[in-house]
Structures are given as structure tokens and as C-alpha cells.
Amino acid sequence: MPSSDSITPDKLLSVGQLAARSGVAVTALHFYETKGLIQSTRNAGNQRRYRRAMLRRVAVIKMAQRLGIPLAEIAAALAALPSDHTPTAEDWQRLSACWRDDLSRRIDEMVRLRDQLDGCIGCGCMSLKECPLRNRQDHLADAGPGPHLP
């Protein structure tokens, strides 16, 4: 990130301005900062100041959270973005490519769930042993109830 000396004060946002423009609470912005998702500088009065580029990062964080991507994965993806300049469209495309396969897998699972849900609820069994929705990939069900791993 460029030093605050190279950015004029009128190009920086206060935490309140960032909150208002992004639709995210000030407390959430402070939390994001403690997790390394966004960065600020401090002015002479020790108040946080954010580059305008943080607006896009906050938007990506909000979108990723809505998609169910864990904060640790969001942080790892954002850490791969350049810190010496505002990310380019190509940088953002690389970030989204990291999530594409996982999101496609989740979408496929949700479509299967949607398509099977009526039948599952309608059958009334909700069998933990046989239900493909409730007990998917359980290879230990045939061993009977209780723990079976050492």
C-alpha cells in the first residue's frame, strides 16, 4: 500500500465515510481490519483513513460472505492482491478464479438438494441410515450405531 504521504488527505476516507459508502457498520470495518482484510493509515490525530480502493475490497468481502465463503478464505484471496497499487481488473479476475470451482460445487449441491427435497420431506422417513440427503457419503452406517473409528 502506498504511504499516506503519497495520497492527499482529500483522497482518503474516514471510517464513517467508508461505512456510509459501503453499507457496512463501523464495527465491522474495524473487525475486517483486525483480520487483515482491509488496511488503513492514521492521520496526525490518530484517526483511521482508508484509500478509496478499500470500497471495492469491502464490496468483495460482503459478496463473498453472502456466498458463504469463510473469512479465512476471503483473507487469503485478498492477501494475494497487490499491496503497492490499486488492483487491476486482471487481479480481480485471478481472485474470482480461486473461488469458481468451490462455488460451482456448492451450486451443484444446492440444485441436487432442491430437486430431492420434496421427495425426502414427502417420504417421511428421514432415515439416517438410508437417506441420501441426511447421510450422504456415510460409509460406516452398515457397521451399526455408535462410534466405529479408533
Beta strands, then each sheet from edge to edge (+ up, - down):
strand 1: 12-14
strand 2: 41-42
strand 3: 48-51
sheet 1: 1+ 3- 2+
end
